[in-house]
Amino acid sequence: MTGVCIWFTGLSGSGKTATAQELRRLLPGYVTMLDGDVVRTHLSKGLGFSKEDRDTNIRRIGFVASEIVKHGGIAICAAISPYRDTRGEIRERAESFVEVFVDTPLAVCEARDPKGLYARARRGEITNFTGIDDPYEKPLNAEITLDTVRQTAEENAKLIMRWLWKRHYL
């Protein structure tokens, strides 16, 4: 098995983490999951939400993922990663990179609002919130695009597994 970075990107509440966790459960062997929220509390503690800080956080996740891939492991990364150019940097650094766009409409993410963040952003309590007053740049050529409205996290994880098998990542 060759190493691969499976990079989930999408709005907050889109289903990145839920699908990534299902995928991790299905994958054989050495798998490391790097979740944007978890990384922020440890590796990126103290960073804010300016473009520079967001880019720094994503670059840190990408660096760790590229090291895992270099040594034959599977890195599953679930982070909003709103900017195309920064995701492109990570793609260039990783030896094998699969971008998974979790394409969930903003209205659905707001309705889910698992952490109450959209409501706070709409009230002006949070600024620079992706999808509200900070942009999210959708991928132009993601390897995989997921629908979390019509498909469950488990169904989407199985779709990714089939994609990985067909392309001999597993």
N, C-alpha and C positions, 0 to 999 in steps of 0.2 A: 504494500500500500504506500502511495506517495502522500506527502503532506499537502494540506490544502487549507486555505483560509476561506471560511464561509461567512460573508459579511452581510448581515441584515441591516437594512436602512429603511426608515419610514418615520412618520410622525409619532409623537408620544401617544400611546394608547392604540397603536395600529395593530399590535399583536406580535411584535418582533420577539420579545422575550418568551412569550408562551410558545411560539412555534420553535424557537431555538431550543428551549428546554425539551420539547417533544423530540426534536431531531437528535439532541444529545443522548436521549434515552435509547434511540434506535441505532445509533452509530456504534460500530465495534471498535475496540482498541482504545488507544490513547487520545482522549478528547479533552480539550480545555475550553471552557466557556468564559468569555469576557463580556460581561454585561455593562453597558454604559453607566447605569446608576451605581453599580457596585464599584466599578473602577473609580468613579468620582469620589467615593468615600475613602479610598485607600491610595491608589496611585496618583490621583489628580486632586487630592484634598486641597482646598484653598482656591481652586480655580473658579472663576465666575462664569458668566454666560455671554461675554462679549465674543465677537467673531474670533479674535485671537485666542481667547481661552478655550473656546469650543474646538478650534483647530489643534491646539496643544493637546487637549484631552484625546482627540481622535488619533493624532500622531502617536501618542503614547500607547494607545490600544493597538494601533497598527504595528508599532515596533515589536511589542510583545508577541503579537500574532505571527509576524514574519519570522521571529526566532523559533517559534513552535513549528512552523511549516518547514523551516530550514532543516530541522532535525527529524522530519518525517511525521510530525504530529498533525492533528486536526485542530484548528482553532475556529471556534464558533464565536463570532462577534455580533452583539446586538446593541447597536447605538444609533441614535437618531441620525448622526452624521449628516447635517443638513446641506453641506456645501460640496458640489461636484468636484471642484479642484482638489480638495483635501482627500476625498475618496479616491480620486485618481492617483494621488501620491501613494496612498496605501496599496493600491493595485500594482503600481510600478515596483514597490519594495518587496511585495510577497512573490515568491516563486510561482505559486498557484493561487488564484484569487477567483472566487465566485461571488458576484454581487447579487443579493436577493433583495428585491424591492418589495416591501410589504405595502401594497397599494391600497390603502384604506382611506376613504374620503374623510376630509376634516370634520364634517358633521357627525360622522359615525364615531370618530376618535373623541370628539367633544361629548357625545352622548355617553360613551363608555367612561371617560374621565376618571380612571381608577384612583388617581391621587388628588383629584380636585384642582389640578393645575390650570386647566383651561378656564374654569370659572374664576379663579383668582386672576388670571391674565386678562380676562374680559372686564373685570372690575378695576384693572389698573394696578393691582397689588404686585404683580410680577411683570417685569419688562423684558424685552428681548426674548420673548417666548416663541419658539418655532411654530410657524403656521398662523400666528396671530399678528405679532408686530415684528417678527424676524422671518426671513424667507426659508422655505424648504425647497431645494433644487432637486426635482425628481431626476432619477437616473435616465440617461438617454439610451443606454444599451445594456441594461442589467441582463445577466444570464438567465435569471429566473424572476418572474413577477408573480406575486401571490395575491389572492383575493381572500381576505379574512371575513368578508361579509357573508359570502355564500359557502365558504369552506372552513372547516374547523382547523385548529392548530395541528391536530393529529393528521388530518387529510393532507394539509400542506407539508408537513414533515415527511410524509410518505412520498409525496410528489418530488421533493428535493432528493430523497434517497434514490428514487428511480433515475433522476437526472444524473446524480453522481455515479451510479452503477453504469449507465449507458456511456459515460465519458471516461470510464475506467479510473475514477478517483478511489473507488473501493474495490 
